[in-house]
Amino acid sequence: MHRLMTESDAIKREWLVTWKVGVEDGIAYTLFYVVGDREPYESALSGVETMESYDITPVRDEAFYAFIRGQETDRSRQFYTAFEQPTLMIVPPVAYRPHGIVLFDVVGEPAALEQVRSALPDGISVNVRKIGEYDASPGTFATGLTSRQREALTVGREVGYYEVPRNGSVEDVAKELGCAPSTASNHLRKAEARLVERTFR
């Protein structure tokens, strides 16, 4: 399903919102938020051997939730287990990007984070983009912004677009988002306009 993002223009963005794995039945229950064409997504999903069942819930044009129940594999179990340490927590959502890239935040002790690298399945590499104190105040950032706008602002901050003096460009943001510079600029302007409006409301 992740490969579909790279091979088809039907799926624009996808986030894993939350998940859990059944201890007794070995079923992984996952909730995705998807921006794209529902029909190609369902067609590809129905061809996944480990998929048991799914429910699709449209929320607006070209956006839907996918609640998927699938059989856990040895590889997926090893991935989940790598993060199942008392001092580690994955902070959703998990952003899926083209070419097999998955981005997410992990909060935990440095020693435990280092152990994750060696515990992951073969073929999965790790690129640590940023290390520091975790600071994401609930309810102060997401209100009024779409998922895409939040992601654009996050990437802009990471690449230095909001530093003074500015170290990153719209092109840098677009590259990370996997879209055209004009699209990235549009996301940034709309997000900034909403934040300014909220500030002075």
C-alpha positions in Angstrom: 0.0 0.0 0.0 2.9 2.3 0.7 4.3 1.6 -2.7 1.0 2.8 -4.2 1.9 6.4 -3.2 5.0 6.2 -5.4 3.6 4.3 -8.4 0.3 6.0 -8.7 -0.9 9.6 -8.7 -4.2 8.5 -7.1 -2.9 8.8 -3.5 -1.5 12.2 -2.5 -1.0 11.8 1.2 -1.5 9.2 4.0 -1.2 9.3 7.7 -1.4 6.4 10.3 -3.6 8.0 13.0 -3.6 5.2 15.5 -3.1 1.5 15.8 -3.1 -1.5 18.1 -2.2 -5.2 17.8 -4.3 -7.9 19.2 -2.3 -10.1 21.7 -4.5 -13.2 21.2 -5.7 -13.0 17.6 -2.5 -11.5 16.0 -4.6 -8.9 14.1 -3.2 -5.4 13.6 -6.0 -2.8 13.8 -5.0 0.4 12.0 -6.7 3.7 11.3 -5.4 5.7 8.3 -6.3 9.2 7.1 -5.9 9.3 3.3 -6.0 12.1 0.8 -6.6 10.8 -2.7 -8.8 8.7 -4.9 -10.8 6.1 -2.9 -11.4 3.5 -5.7 -7.7 2.8 -6.6 -6.9 2.6 -2.8 -9.6 0.1 -2.2 -8.6 -1.9 -5.3 -5.0 -2.2 -4.1 -6.1 -2.9 -0.5 -8.3 -5.8 -1.5 -5.3 -7.4 -3.1 -3.2 -7.4 0.1 -2.9 -11.0 1.3 -2.7 -10.2 5.0 -5.8 -7.9 4.9 -8.8 -9.4 6.7 -11.3 -6.6 6.4 -11.6 -2.9 6.1 -14.1 0.0 6.4 -13.8 3.2 4.4 -15.4 6.4 5.7 -15.3 9.5 3.4 -14.9 12.8 5.2 -14.8 15.2 2.2 -13.8 15.2 -1.4 -10.6 13.3 -1.9 -10.2 12.5 1.8 -11.3 9.4 3.8 -10.5 7.3 6.8 -9.5 3.6 6.3 -10.0 1.3 9.3 -8.1 -1.8 8.4 -7.8 -5.2 10.1 -4.9 -7.3 8.9 -2.9 -10.3 9.9 0.3 -9.4 11.7 3.5 -10.7 10.0 6.9 -11.5 11.6 8.3 -8.4 10.0 5.6 -6.1 11.3 5.8 -7.7 14.7 9.5 -7.1 14.8 8.9 -3.4 13.9 6.3 -2.9 16.6 8.4 -4.8 19.2 11.4 -2.5 18.5 9.5 0.4 20.0 7.8 -1.5 22.8 10.0 -0.3 25.6 8.8 1.3 28.9 10.6 4.6 28.2 9.6 5.0 24.5 6.5 6.3 22.9 5.6 6.9 19.3 3.7 10.2 18.9 1.0 9.9 16.1 0.3 10.6 13.4 2.8 8.7 11.4 3.3 10.4 8.0 3.8 8.2 4.9 5.9 9.7 2.1 6.7 8.3 -1.4 9.6 5.9 -1.9 9.1 4.0 1.3 9.8 6.9 3.7 7.9 7.1 7.0 8.2 10.1 9.3 7.2 10.2 13.0 8.2 11.5 16.4 9.5 9.3 19.2 9.7 10.4 22.8 12.0 8.5 25.2 15.3 8.0 26.8 18.4 8.3 24.6 19.7 4.8 25.5 16.3 3.2 24.5 16.2 5.2 21.3 19.6 3.8 20.3 18.4 0.2 20.9 15.7 0.7 18.3 18.2 0.9 15.5 19.5 -2.6 16.1 16.1 -4.1 16.8 14.4 -3.0 13.5 13.9 -5.6 10.7 16.6 -5.9 8.0 16.1 -3.5 5.1 14.7 -0.7 7.3 17.2 2.2 7.7 16.9 5.0 10.2 17.6 8.7 9.6 17.3 10.8 12.7 16.2 14.3 11.5 16.2 16.1 14.8 17.0 15.5 18.5 15.9 17.7 21.4 13.4 18.4 24.1 9.9 17.5 22.9 7.5 20.4 22.7 4.1 20.1 21.1 1.4 21.8 23.1 -1.9 20.0 22.5 -4.7 22.0 21.1 -2.6 25.1 20.4 -1.3 24.3 16.9 -3.8 22.1 15.1 -7.0 24.1 15.6 -8.2 25.4 12.3 -5.5 23.9 10.2 -5.7 21.0 7.8 -3.3 18.0 8.2 -1.5 19.2 5.1 -1.1 22.7 6.4 0.2 21.5 9.7 2.7 19.3 7.9 3.8 22.2 5.7 4.4 24.4 8.8 6.3 21.6 10.5 8.6 21.0 7.5 9.1 24.8 7.1 10.3 25.0 10.7 12.6 22.0 10.2 14.3 23.3 7.1 14.8 26.8 8.5 12.1 28.6 6.6 11.0 30.5 9.7 14.5 31.2 11.1 15.8 34.8 11.2 17.6 35.2 8.9 15.8 32.6 6.8 17.9 29.5 6.0 15.3 27.5 4.1 13.3 28.2 1.0 9.9 27.3 -0.3 11.7 24.9 -2.6 13.2 23.1 0.4 9.7 22.8 1.9 8.3 21.5 -1.4 11.1 18.9 -1.7 10.3 17.5 1.8 6.5 17.5 1.1 6.9 15.9 -2.3 5.0 18.6 -4.2 5.5 21.6 -6.5 6.9 24.8 -4.9 3.7 26.7 -5.8 1.7 24.1 -3.9 4.0 24.3 -0.9 3.8 28.1 -0.9 0.0 27.9 -1.1 -0.1 25.5 2.0 2.2 27.8 3.9 0.3 31.0 3.1 -3.1 29.5 4.0 -1.7 28.1 7.3 -0.1 31.4 8.2 -3.3 33.3 7.4 -5.3 31.0 9.7 -2.8 31.4 12.5 -2.8 35.2 12.2 -6.6 35.3 12.1 -6.7 33.1 15.3 -4.2 35.3 17.0 -6.1 38.6 16.5 -9.7 37.1 16.8 
